[in-house]
Amino acid sequence: MRTIPPTQASRKRPFLFWMAAIASLALWLGFPNDLYSLPPLILAWPLALTIIGLFATSARQAFCFSLLGNTLGMTLVLYWLALPIHSVGGLPWFFAALCAFAVIFCLAAFFALHGLLLFLIRAFPTSFCILAAALSWTVLELASAPLTGFPWLPIAGALVQWPELVQSAAYVSQYGTGFFWLLALFGLILPLSRSSQSKRWLLCSAGALLLILHLGIGWLALARSPLEHLPEGPMTLGVLFVEGNVDQNQKWRPSTQRATVEHYRRLTAQGLSRLNDPAVLVIWPETAMPFFFERNGPQQELVRQTAREQQCPLLFGTVGYGSQGKPRAIFNRAILLDDLGTTVGQYDKEHLVPFGEYIPAFLDFEFLKPLLQGVGIYDEGVNAGPLNHGEMAAGLLICYEGIFPWLAQNRVSQGANLLIDISNDGWFRQTPALWQHLYLTCLRAIEQKRWILRGTNTGISAVIDENGRIVDSGPLEQAGSWSTRARLLSEPSFLHRTWFWQLGLFGALCLSLLLLALAFGKKSRHVENLPLL
């Protein structure tokens, strides 16, 4: 087996370093950040890692430079992870920062596998590499949820800041949208240094056509559906968001519970008094009532009294105790009261947040329990279907659940004509996490063609239409209430109808590509003279 001459390896090292730097900057500037965001730049992240893999001189070099670019970029994008780990999880700052970096490093290493894979197949034809590169990235995005528990950085999650770039998600999900964008980009760029003149023209033309098709889908979808700030007519719903802006370090103290309830009652009364039509749904955010609702008689009665006095349904977050099959379990719960103050439905959060709501299995050791005291008190709930009131069938998502496509898919399958996401992003303070979380939730609206009502404690509360556009949003860190309207939609999206078929087709495509690679895998992977871009 031939080895790469040291002079060639050293000559390529600065080039790979600059590719790692481009990857980190593209990742940082593509997602919402503290400086400036330009969403299309996110596409340069996987492109740079692809180039690293194709032009590295060894597997180790491909992985390490990919890891370097990912670690730097993800640290800039996800530095705020230490805040909820410290505030929610209760860990000291040193351990919170250590846990945050561990999450970042694991994610960086996970996506660095893309560069390694491209190194292994770099001797294959350019057309094969283009398809394999787009599939590789999509597989990593899909696998990041079950394997890392933190699928926070999909390509579509950055592009959705410009909704016209991601309208194809209604047909192929956020993963398919990212796949086709990368397929177009790789088709335009990679042939420039790897193909003959005739083949280069063919591949670049295919990439350009795919790019035009993607932009055309986005333009047509938004042109056919004008933005409605206050939709009227049948199958619409009036909404009052109440943002308590309650201090996270005070709300859980028993001595402040009564004051918290009165605070929300007062804001609700003030908001409804400004409306001509008080027949609206009132939304209080996640854990707005920081106590066991079913076991706290005095505070429970005050909340029910609010719905009766205002004669409107009330949806709020609280801490739930016990359910069928789990009589002693504790849940992050949402409860819907009708205008008589009677409970008409509840939802217990299914997908919990690591470190804040549950302890990852790799930290479940006896000697760590004193350090992790108070972490992981919640149990996983079981979804019981939409919460219904009148024409509304609300599919509930609580906080972190808004970033998982299959949870929204399940809500709509059960009959939801509206998605409601109650959240408490106060732990993030005024960091980019607020906007990152909001935009990731916007993807669920596009995929399922449902409006989303997103109510938070400190912001960003928002109304999102079925095309992922933010119709209206509330202020940051200001106690108050504001009203809006939303449309109730029942027609399923193309993606919703074909979700499982698409997963099967994608799996078959990946398997076919793998078999093809194995069949021709004896071809040498040690190509010494690939030109630098």
VOPA-63019 format. One record per residue (C-alpha): residue number from 1; residue in three letters; x, y, z. Coordinates in Angstrom, 2 decimals. Example, Ala and Ser with C-alpha at 12.3 -4.5 7.8 and 13.67 -1.06 7.14 Angstrom:
   num   residuo         u         v         w
     1       ALA     12.30     -4.50      7.80
     2       SER     13.67     -1.06      7.14
//
This chain:
   num   residuo         u         v         w
     1       MET      0.00      0.00      0.00
     2       ARG      1.44      3.33     -1.02
     3       THR      1.71      6.17      1.49
     4       ILE      1.35      9.89      0.95
     5       PRO      4.71     11.66      0.71
     6       PRO      5.38     13.92      3.73
     7       THR      5.82     16.98      1.51
     8       GLN      2.34     16.54      0.01
     9       ALA      0.78     15.93      3.43
    10       SER      2.37     19.09      4.86
    11       ARG      1.34     21.08      1.77
    12       LYS     -2.30     20.15      2.25
    13       ARG     -2.39     20.79      5.99
    14       PRO     -2.81     24.61      5.78
    15       PHE     -5.53     24.15      3.17
    16       LEU     -7.43     21.77      5.46
    17       PHE     -6.99     24.15      8.37
    18       TRP     -8.64     26.93      6.35
    19       MET    -11.47     24.57      5.42
    20       ALA    -11.99     23.87      9.15
    21       ALA    -12.04     27.62      9.80
    22       ILE    -14.62     28.13      7.04
    23       ALA    -16.76     25.33      8.50
    24       SER    -16.74     26.92     11.96
    25       LEU    -17.53     30.43     10.68
    26       ALA    -20.31     29.13      8.41
    27       LEU    -21.87     27.25     11.32
    28       TRP    -21.69     30.27     13.58
    29       LEU    -22.97     32.84     11.08
    30       GLY    -25.60     30.55      9.55
    31       PHE    -27.55     30.07     12.80
    32       PRO    -28.94     32.93     14.93
    33       ASN    -26.06     34.33     16.97
    34       ASP    -24.97     37.39     18.95
    35       LEU    -23.48     39.15     15.93
    36       TYR    -25.12     38.71     12.52
    37       SER    -26.89     35.84     10.82
    38       LEU    -26.87     35.06      7.09
    39       PRO    -28.77     31.74      6.77
    40       PRO    -27.45     30.53      3.36
    41       LEU    -23.92     30.51      4.81
    42       ILE    -24.86     27.38      6.75
    43       LEU    -24.45     25.38      3.53
    44       ALA    -20.72     26.10      3.61
    45       TRP    -20.43     24.05      6.81
    46       PRO    -21.09     20.59      5.31
    47       LEU    -19.38     21.70      2.08
    48       ALA    -16.15     22.50      3.94
    49       LEU    -16.25     19.17      5.78
    50       THR    -16.84     17.40      2.48
    51       ILE    -13.79     19.07      0.95
    52       ILE    -11.75     18.13      4.02
    53       GLY    -12.73     14.50      3.55
    54       LEU    -12.02     14.47     -0.19
    55       PHE     -8.63     16.18      0.02
    56       ALA     -7.22     14.85      3.31
    57       THR     -4.17     12.61      3.11
    58       SER     -5.32     10.17      5.80
    59       ALA     -8.44      9.10      7.64
    60       ARG     -7.06     10.57     10.83
    61       GLN     -6.46     13.91      9.16
    62       ALA     -9.97     13.95      7.67
    63       PHE    -11.58     13.26     11.03
    64       CYS     -9.40     15.59     13.11
    65       PHE     -9.78     18.64     10.86
    66       SER    -13.53     18.02     10.65
    67       LEU    -13.64     17.72     14.43
    68       LEU    -11.70     20.97     14.80
    69       GLY    -14.07     22.93     12.58
    70       ASN    -17.14     21.48     14.28
    71       THR    -15.88     22.08     17.81
    72       LEU    -15.03     25.73     17.19
    73       GLY    -18.28     26.46     15.38
    74       MET    -20.53     24.59     17.78
    75       THR    -18.92     26.29     20.77
    76       LEU    -19.81     29.68     19.25
    77       VAL    -23.37     28.56     18.48
    78       LEU    -24.11     26.52     21.61
    79       TYR    -22.12     28.23     24.39
    80       TRP    -25.43     28.97     26.14
    81       LEU    -25.87     25.27     27.00
    82       ALA    -24.11     25.89     30.30
    83       LEU    -26.92     28.22     31.42
    84       PRO    -29.82     25.71     31.61
    85       ILE    -27.52     22.96     32.88
    86       HIS    -26.59     25.26     35.76
    87       SER    -30.01     26.86     36.31
    88       VAL    -32.31     23.90     35.63
    89       GLY    -29.97     21.08     36.52
    90       GLY    -28.55     22.81     39.57
    91       LEU    -24.95     21.92     38.77
    92       PRO    -22.16     24.30     39.83
    93       TRP    -20.83     26.49     37.02
    94       PHE    -17.64     24.48     36.58
    95       PHE    -19.51     21.21     36.11
    96       ALA    -22.19     22.93     34.01
    97       ALA    -19.53     24.27     31.63
    98       LEU    -17.88     20.85     31.58
    99       CYS    -21.18     19.14     30.71
   100       ALA    -21.89     21.76     28.03
   101       PHE    -18.49     21.21     26.44
   102       ALA    -18.99     17.44     26.63
   103       VAL    -22.26     17.78     24.70
   104       ILE    -20.60     20.08     22.16
   105       PHE    -17.59     17.80     21.72
   106       CYS    -19.79     14.72     21.26
   107       LEU    -21.85     16.53     18.63
   108       ALA    -18.70     17.77     16.92
   109       ALA    -17.24     14.26     16.81
   110       PHE    -20.53     12.86     15.57
   111       PHE    -20.72     15.22     12.59
   112       ALA    -16.97     14.83     11.96
   113       LEU    -17.85     11.34     10.79
   114       HIS    -18.99     13.04      7.59
   115       GLY    -15.43     14.05      6.73
   116       LEU    -14.19     10.56      7.55
   117       LEU    -16.78      8.92      5.29
   118       LEU    -15.92     11.21      2.39
   119       PHE    -12.26     10.28      2.77
   120       LEU    -13.14      6.61      2.51
   121       ILE    -15.08      7.05     -0.74
   122       ARG    -12.99      9.80     -2.34
   123       ALA    -11.68      7.51     -5.11
   124       PHE    -15.21      6.88     -6.38
   125       PRO    -16.66      8.83     -9.33
   126       THR    -17.70     12.41     -8.65
   127       SER    -21.40     11.71     -9.20
   128       PHE    -21.25      8.96     -6.56
   129       CYS    -19.43     11.26     -4.12
   130       ILE    -22.02     14.01     -4.60
   131       LEU    -24.92     11.71     -3.78
   132       ALA    -23.04      9.99     -0.94
   133       ALA    -22.07     13.31      0.63
   134       ALA    -25.67     14.59      0.69
   135       LEU    -26.93     11.25      2.03
   136       SER    -24.18     11.08      4.65
   137       TRP    -25.12     14.44      6.11
   138       THR    -28.83     13.63      6.09
   139       VAL    -28.25     10.32      7.85
   140       LEU    -26.22     12.10     10.54
   141       GLU    -29.01     14.65     11.05
   142       LEU    -31.59     11.87     11.35
   143       ALA    -29.44      9.84     13.71
   144       SER    -28.54     12.80     15.92
   145       ALA    -31.89     12.66     17.74
   146       PRO    -31.77      9.04     19.00
   147       LEU    -27.97      8.88     19.35
   148       THR    -27.15     12.28     20.86
   149       GLY    -30.55     13.36     22.24
   150       PHE    -29.86     16.88     20.97
   151       PRO    -30.80     17.38     17.28
   152       TRP    -30.36     21.14     17.45
   153       LEU    -28.34     21.90     14.30
   154       PRO    -30.14     20.72     11.15
   155       ILE    -29.35     22.63      7.97
   156       ALA    -33.04     23.55      7.60
   157       GLY    -33.00     24.96     11.14
   158       ALA    -30.77     27.79      9.93
   159       LEU    -32.37     28.23      6.50
   160       VAL    -35.87     28.62      8.00
   161       GLN    -34.94     32.17      9.02
   162       TRP    -35.73     32.86      5.35
   163       PRO    -38.94     30.80      4.95
   164       GLU    -38.77     30.79      1.15
   165       LEU    -35.71     28.54      1.38
   166       VAL    -37.45     25.70      3.22
   167       GLN    -40.97     25.38      1.79
   168       SER    -40.03     21.97      0.39
   169       ALA    -40.19     20.72      4.01
   170       ALA    -43.96     20.37      3.49
   171       TYR    -43.13     17.62      1.00
   172       VAL    -39.88     16.04      2.21
   173       SER    -39.44     17.21      5.86
   174       GLN    -36.57     19.26      7.24
   175       TYR    -34.22     16.38      6.47
   176       GLY    -35.24     16.15      2.83
   177       THR    -34.94     19.91      2.47
   178       GLY    -31.39     19.82      3.77
   179       PHE    -30.61     16.84      1.52
   180       PHE    -31.75     18.56     -1.69
   181       TRP    -29.99     21.82     -0.83
   182       LEU    -26.75     19.93     -0.29
   183       LEU    -27.26     17.85     -3.42
   184       ALA    -27.60     21.07     -5.44
   185       LEU    -24.60     22.69     -3.75
   186       PHE    -22.33     19.67     -4.09
   187       GLY    -23.42     19.26     -7.70
   188       LEU    -22.36     22.84     -8.42
   189       ILE    -19.04     22.83     -6.53
   190       LEU    -17.44     19.38     -6.41
   191       PRO    -17.25     18.73    -10.18
   192       LEU    -15.14     21.87    -10.65
   193       SER    -11.96     20.08     -9.55
   194       ARG    -12.80     16.39     -9.95
   195       SER    -14.48     15.85    -13.34
   196       SER    -13.75     16.07    -17.03
   197       GLN    -15.02     19.09    -18.95
   198       SER    -18.10     17.33    -20.37
   199       LYS    -19.11     15.62    -17.14
   200       ARG    -18.43     18.79    -15.18
   201       TRP    -20.94     20.68    -17.33
   202       LEU    -23.58     17.97    -16.87
   203       LEU    -23.23     17.76    -13.07
   204       CYS    -23.11     21.52    -12.59
   205       SER    -26.19     21.95    -14.77
   206       ALA    -28.08     19.35    -12.69
   207       GLY    -27.06     21.16     -9.50
   208       ALA    -28.20     24.52    -10.92
   209       LEU    -31.56     23.09    -11.99
   210       LEU    -32.12     21.60     -8.54
   211       LEU    -31.23     24.95     -6.96
   212       ILE    -33.72     26.78     -9.22
   213       LEU    -36.41     24.20     -8.47
   214       HIS    -35.91     24.64     -4.74
   215       LEU    -36.17     28.42     -4.95
   216       GLY    -39.20     28.13     -7.22
   217       ILE    -41.04     25.92     -4.74
   218       GLY    -40.42     28.45     -1.99
   219       TRP    -41.47     31.46     -4.03
   220       LEU    -44.64     29.76     -5.30
   221       ALA    -45.70     28.52     -1.85
   222       LEU    -45.44     31.97     -0.29
   223       ALA    -47.00     33.72     -3.30
   224       ARG    -50.05     31.44     -3.14
   225       SER    -50.55     32.08      0.58
   226       PRO    -50.45     35.78      1.50
   227       LEU    -49.46     36.57      5.06
   228       GLU    -52.48     36.92      7.40
   229       HIS    -51.75     38.90     10.53
   230       LEU    -55.25     38.57     11.99
   231       PRO    -57.17     35.86     10.11
   232       GLU    -60.93     36.16     10.28
   233       GLY    -63.89     34.00      9.35
   234       PRO    -64.77     30.39     10.16
   235       MET    -62.18     28.04     11.63
   236       THR    -60.20     30.82     13.29
   237       LEU    -59.32     31.23     16.94
   238       GLY    -58.75     34.26     19.14
   239       VAL    -55.77     33.93     21.47
   240       LEU    -54.43     35.83     24.46
   241       PHE    -50.79     35.15     25.37
   242       VAL    -49.81     35.91     28.93
   243       GLU    -46.09     36.29     29.67
   244       GLY    -45.45     36.36     33.39
   245       ASN    -41.71     37.09     33.17
   246       VAL    -41.38     35.44     36.58
   247       ASP    -37.87     35.14     38.03
   248       GLN    -36.68     31.54     37.62
   249       ASN    -34.95     31.61     41.00
   250       GLN    -38.11     32.76     42.80
   251       LYS    -41.03     30.97     41.14
   252       TRP    -40.39     27.55     42.73
   253       ARG    -40.39     28.83     46.31
   254       PRO    -43.60     27.85     48.17
   255       SER    -43.81     31.33     49.66
   256       THR    -44.21     32.91     46.19
   257       GLN    -46.80     30.51     44.73
   258       ARG    -49.84     32.58     45.67
   259       ALA    -48.23     35.74     44.31
   260       THR    -47.43     33.96     41.03
   261       VAL    -51.05     32.87     40.61
   262       GLU    -52.35     36.37     41.34
   263       HIS    -49.79     37.82     38.94
   264       TYR    -51.09     35.68     36.07
   265       ARG    -54.71     36.35     37.03
   266       ARG    -54.10     40.10     36.94
   267       LEU    -52.29     40.03     33.57
   268       THR    -55.08     37.89     32.12
   269       ALA    -57.82     40.24     33.31
   270       GLN    -55.94     43.26     31.94
   271       GLY    -55.43     41.60     28.56
   272       LEU    -59.05     40.49     28.18
   273       SER    -60.36     43.90     29.22
   274       ARG    -58.78     45.38     26.10
   275       LEU    -60.62     42.96     23.78
   276       ASN    -64.06     43.43     22.29
   277       ASP    -64.51     39.66     22.06
   278       PRO    -63.38     37.94     25.27
   279       ALA    -64.19     34.49     23.81
   280       VAL    -60.54     33.58     23.26
   281       LEU    -58.15     30.90     24.35
   282       VAL    -55.84     32.14     27.12
   283       ILE    -52.36     30.59     27.12
   284       TRP    -50.06     30.61     30.14
   285       PRO    -46.55     29.19     29.53
   286       GLU    -44.77     26.02     30.61
   287       THR    -44.81     25.53     34.42
   288       ALA    -46.53     28.91     34.83
   289       MET    -48.14     27.33     37.92
   290       PRO    -45.03     25.97     39.75
   291       PHE    -46.77     23.52     42.06
   292       PHE    -48.67     20.23     41.99
   293       PHE    -51.91     21.54     40.55
   294       GLU    -54.05     18.54     41.54
   295       ARG    -52.80     18.59     45.16
   296       ASN    -52.85     22.32     45.90
   297       GLY    -56.46     23.14     46.70
   298       PRO    -56.28     26.90     47.32
   299       GLN    -54.11     27.76     44.31
   300       GLN    -56.00     25.28     42.11
   301       GLU    -59.27     27.00     42.91
   302       LEU    -57.84     30.41     42.02
   303       VAL    -56.79     29.13     38.59
   304       ARG    -60.21     27.57     37.96
   305       GLN    -61.85     30.75     39.15
   306       THR    -59.91     32.70     36.50
   307       ALA    -61.49     30.64     33.70
   308       ARG    -64.96     31.03     35.24
   309       GLU    -64.70     34.76     35.86
   310       GLN    -63.30     35.54     32.41
   311       GLN    -65.58     32.98     30.72
   312       CYS    -62.83     31.68     28.46
   313       PRO    -60.84     28.45     28.15
   314       LEU    -57.44     28.49     29.82
   315       LEU    -54.38     26.42     28.85
   316       PHE    -51.47     26.48     31.27
   317       GLY    -48.35     24.57     32.28
   318       THR    -47.89     23.08     35.72
   319       VAL    -46.34     20.17     37.59
   320       GLY    -48.48     17.06     37.42
   321       TYR    -48.59     14.26     39.95
   322       GLY    -49.64     10.77     39.00
   323       SER    -51.48      9.34     36.01
   324       GLN    -52.96      6.07     34.90
   325       GLY    -50.31      3.40     35.37
   326       LYS    -47.91      5.78     37.16
   327       PRO    -49.62      6.88     40.39
   328       ARG    -46.44      8.33     41.95
   329       ALA    -44.84      9.80     38.85
   330       ILE    -44.14     13.53     38.37
   331       PHE    -44.80     15.15     35.02
   332       ASN    -44.25     18.38     33.15
   333       ARG    -47.93     18.87     32.40
   334       ALA    -50.25     21.09     30.37
   335       ILE    -53.89     21.38     31.45
   336       LEU    -56.85     22.81     29.53
   337       LEU    -59.79     24.25     31.48
   338       ASP    -63.07     25.19     29.82
   339       ASP    -64.93     28.44     30.50
   340       LEU    -66.52     26.83     33.57
   341       GLY    -63.14     26.04     35.09
   342       THR    -63.51     22.30     34.49
   343       THR    -60.54     20.25     33.32
   344       VAL    -61.29     19.03     29.78
   345       GLY    -57.89     17.59     28.96
   346       GLN    -54.25     17.34     29.92
   347       TYR    -50.95     16.45     28.29
   348       ASP    -47.78     15.15     29.96
   349       LYS    -44.49     15.92     28.24
   350       GLU    -43.12     12.89     26.37
   351       HIS    -39.61     13.93     25.38
   352       LEU    -37.62     15.23     28.33
   353       VAL    -34.56     17.50     28.35
   354       PRO    -31.29     15.81     29.36
   355       PHE    -29.72     17.13     32.59
   356       GLY    -32.73     19.37     33.31
   357       GLU    -35.61     16.86     33.35
   358       TYR    -33.78     13.55     33.40
   359       ILE    -30.28     12.27     34.09
   360       PRO    -28.56     10.62     31.12
   361       ALA    -27.85      6.96     31.73
   362       PHE    -24.07      7.46     31.60
   363       LEU    -24.30      9.74     34.68
   364       ASP    -26.62      7.55     36.73
   365       PHE    -24.04      6.60     39.34
   366       GLU    -24.42      6.53     43.11
   367       PHE    -21.38      8.75     43.80
   368       LEU    -22.81     11.50     41.54
   369       LYS    -26.21     11.68     43.24
   370       PRO    -25.18     14.33     45.81
   371       LEU    -23.89     16.52     42.98
   372       LEU    -26.97     15.98     40.82
   373       GLN    -29.47     16.42     43.62
   374       GLY    -32.74     17.81     42.26
   375       VAL    -31.97     16.91     38.66
   376       GLY    -34.20     14.59     36.67
   377       ILE    -37.38     14.66     38.72
   378       TYR    -39.74     14.22     35.75
   379       ASP    -41.13     11.07     34.18
   380       GLU    -42.02     10.57     30.53
   381       GLY    -45.68     11.11     29.75
   382       VAL    -47.92      9.28     27.32
   383       ASN    -49.70     11.39     24.73
   384       ALA    -53.49     11.07     24.99
   385       GLY    -54.39     12.97     21.82
   386       PRO    -55.34     16.59     21.15
   387       LEU    -56.96     18.88     23.69
   388       ASN    -60.39     19.85     22.35
   389       HIS    -62.57     22.89     22.90
   390       GLY    -65.16     23.92     20.35
   391       GLU    -63.63     23.71     16.88
   392       MET    -60.10     23.64     18.28
   393       ALA    -58.18     20.36     18.45
   394       ALA    -54.80     21.39     19.88
   395       GLY    -51.79     19.13     19.58
   396       LEU    -49.51     19.96     22.49
   397       LEU    -45.74     20.28     22.41
   398       ILE    -43.91     21.39     25.52
   399       CYS    -40.68     23.36     25.08
   400       TYR    -37.96     21.04     23.70
   401       GLU    -40.53     18.85     21.95
   402       GLY    -40.97     21.48     19.24
   403       ILE    -37.70     20.45     17.59
   404       PHE    -38.76     16.84     16.89
   405       PRO    -40.63     16.33     13.58
   406       TRP    -42.19     12.98     14.52
   407       LEU    -43.90     14.43     17.62
   408       ALA    -45.74     17.00     15.50
   409       GLN    -46.48     14.23     12.99
   410       ASN    -48.12     12.20     15.77
   411       ARG    -50.20     15.16     16.97
   412       VAL    -51.65     15.75     13.52
   413       SER    -52.23     12.01     13.03
   414       GLN    -54.41     12.13     16.15
   415       GLY    -56.53     14.92     14.68
   416       ALA    -54.85     18.20     15.70
   417       ASN    -55.85     21.20     13.59
   418       LEU    -53.55     23.49     15.57
   419       LEU    -50.19     23.01     17.31
   420       ILE    -49.51     24.72     20.63
   421       ASP    -46.01     24.88     22.08
   422       ILE    -45.74     26.20     25.63
   423       SER    -42.20     26.86     26.74
   424       ASN    -40.06     28.47     29.39
   425       ASP    -36.96     29.86     27.71
   426       GLY    -36.14     32.11     30.66
   427       TRP    -33.21     29.81     31.44
   428       PHE    -31.49     31.00     28.25
   429       ARG    -31.69     34.70     29.16
   430       GLN    -31.11     36.89     26.09
   431       THR    -28.85     34.47     24.23
   432       PRO    -29.20     33.21     20.63
   433       ALA    -30.85     30.08     22.06
   434       LEU    -34.16     31.97     22.14
   435       TRP    -34.15     32.52     18.39
   436       GLN    -32.63     29.15     17.57
   437       HIS    -35.42     27.41     19.50
   438       LEU    -38.12     29.52     17.87
   439       TYR    -36.91     28.89     14.32
   440       LEU    -36.58     25.16     14.88
   441       THR    -40.22     25.16     15.97
   442       CYS    -41.19     27.03     12.77
   443       LEU    -40.20     23.94     10.77
   444       ARG    -43.03     21.95     12.38
   445       ALA    -45.56     24.42     10.96
   446       ILE    -44.24     23.96      7.42
   447       GLU    -44.00     20.18      7.64
   448       GLN    -47.50     19.66      8.98
   449       LYS    -49.19     22.71      7.43
   450       ARG    -50.51     23.82     10.81
   451       TRP    -50.43     27.15     12.59
   452       ILE    -48.41     27.11     15.81
   453       LEU    -49.12     29.12     18.95
   454       ARG    -45.96     29.43     21.02
   455       GLY    -46.41     30.81     24.53
   456       THR    -43.40     31.48     26.77
   457       ASN    -42.62     32.94     30.17
   458       THR    -40.08     35.59     29.14
   459       GLY    -40.26     35.43     25.31
   460       ILE    -40.17     34.73     22.48
   461       SER    -43.93     34.08     22.27
   462       ALA    -45.06     33.91     18.66
   463       VAL    -47.76     33.02     16.18
   464       ILE    -46.43     30.99     13.25
   465       ASP    -48.47     30.35     10.11
   466       GLU    -48.52     27.15      8.06
   467       ASN    -45.61     28.38      5.93
   468       GLY    -43.32     28.89      8.89
   469       ARG    -43.60     32.67      8.86
   470       ILE    -43.66     34.47     12.21
   471       VAL    -46.96     36.35     11.95
   472       ASP    -46.64     38.10     15.29
   473       SER    -44.38     37.91     18.33
   474       GLY    -44.21     39.31     21.83
   475       PRO    -41.52     41.27     23.67
   476       LEU    -38.56     39.88     25.58
   477       GLU    -38.50     39.85     29.39
   478       GLN    -41.57     42.03     29.85
   479       ALA    -44.53     40.94     31.94
   480       GLY    -47.76     41.48     30.07
   481       SER    -50.31     40.04     27.67
   482       TRP    -51.07     40.42     23.98
   483       SER    -53.78     39.14     21.72
   484       THR    -53.76     37.65     18.25
   485       ARG    -55.63     35.18     16.05
   486       ALA    -54.80     31.88     14.39
   487       ARG    -56.31     29.72     11.68
   488       LEU    -57.43     26.13     12.27
   489       LEU    -56.43     23.83      9.40
   490       SER    -57.39     20.21      8.88
   491       GLU    -55.90     19.32      5.47
   492       PRO    -52.81     17.11      5.92
   493       SER    -49.60     18.04      4.16
   494       PHE    -48.01     15.86      1.49
   495       LEU    -45.28     15.00      3.99
   496       HIS    -47.82     13.93      6.59
   497       ARG    -49.53     11.55      4.16
   498       THR    -46.26     10.02      2.93
   499       TRP    -44.08     10.17      6.07
   500       PHE    -43.51      6.43      6.47
   501       TRP    -43.18      5.84      2.72
   502       GLN    -40.46      8.46      2.58
   503       LEU    -38.58      6.92      5.48
   504       GLY    -38.69      3.55      3.72
   505       LEU    -37.54      5.04      0.42
   506       PHE    -34.71      6.90      2.10
   507       GLY    -33.60      3.74      3.90
   508       ALA    -33.63      1.80      0.63
   509       LEU    -31.54      4.50     -1.06
   510       CYS    -28.96      4.43      1.73
   511       LEU    -28.79      0.63      1.62
   512       SER    -28.37      0.63     -2.16
   513       LEU    -25.56      3.15     -1.93
   514       LEU    -23.84      1.10      0.77
   515       LEU    -24.05     -2.09     -1.29
   516       LEU    -22.71     -0.24     -4.32
   517       ALA    -19.79      1.07     -2.28
   518       LEU    -19.01     -2.42     -0.97
   519       ALA    -19.24     -3.92     -4.46
   520       PHE    -16.64     -1.50     -5.81
   521       GLY    -14.80     -1.03     -2.54
   522       LYS    -11.60     -2.67     -3.77
   523       LYS    -10.81      0.38     -5.81
   524       SER     -7.87      2.22     -4.31
   525       ARG     -8.72      4.97     -1.85
   526       HIS     -5.20      6.36     -1.81
   527       VAL     -5.42      8.97     -4.51
   528       GLU     -2.26     11.05     -4.27
   529       ASN     -2.78     13.82     -6.76
   530       LEU     -6.22     15.24     -6.18
   531       PRO     -5.89     18.96     -6.94
   532       LEU     -6.52     21.59     -4.31
   533       LEU     -9.57     23.77     -4.80
//
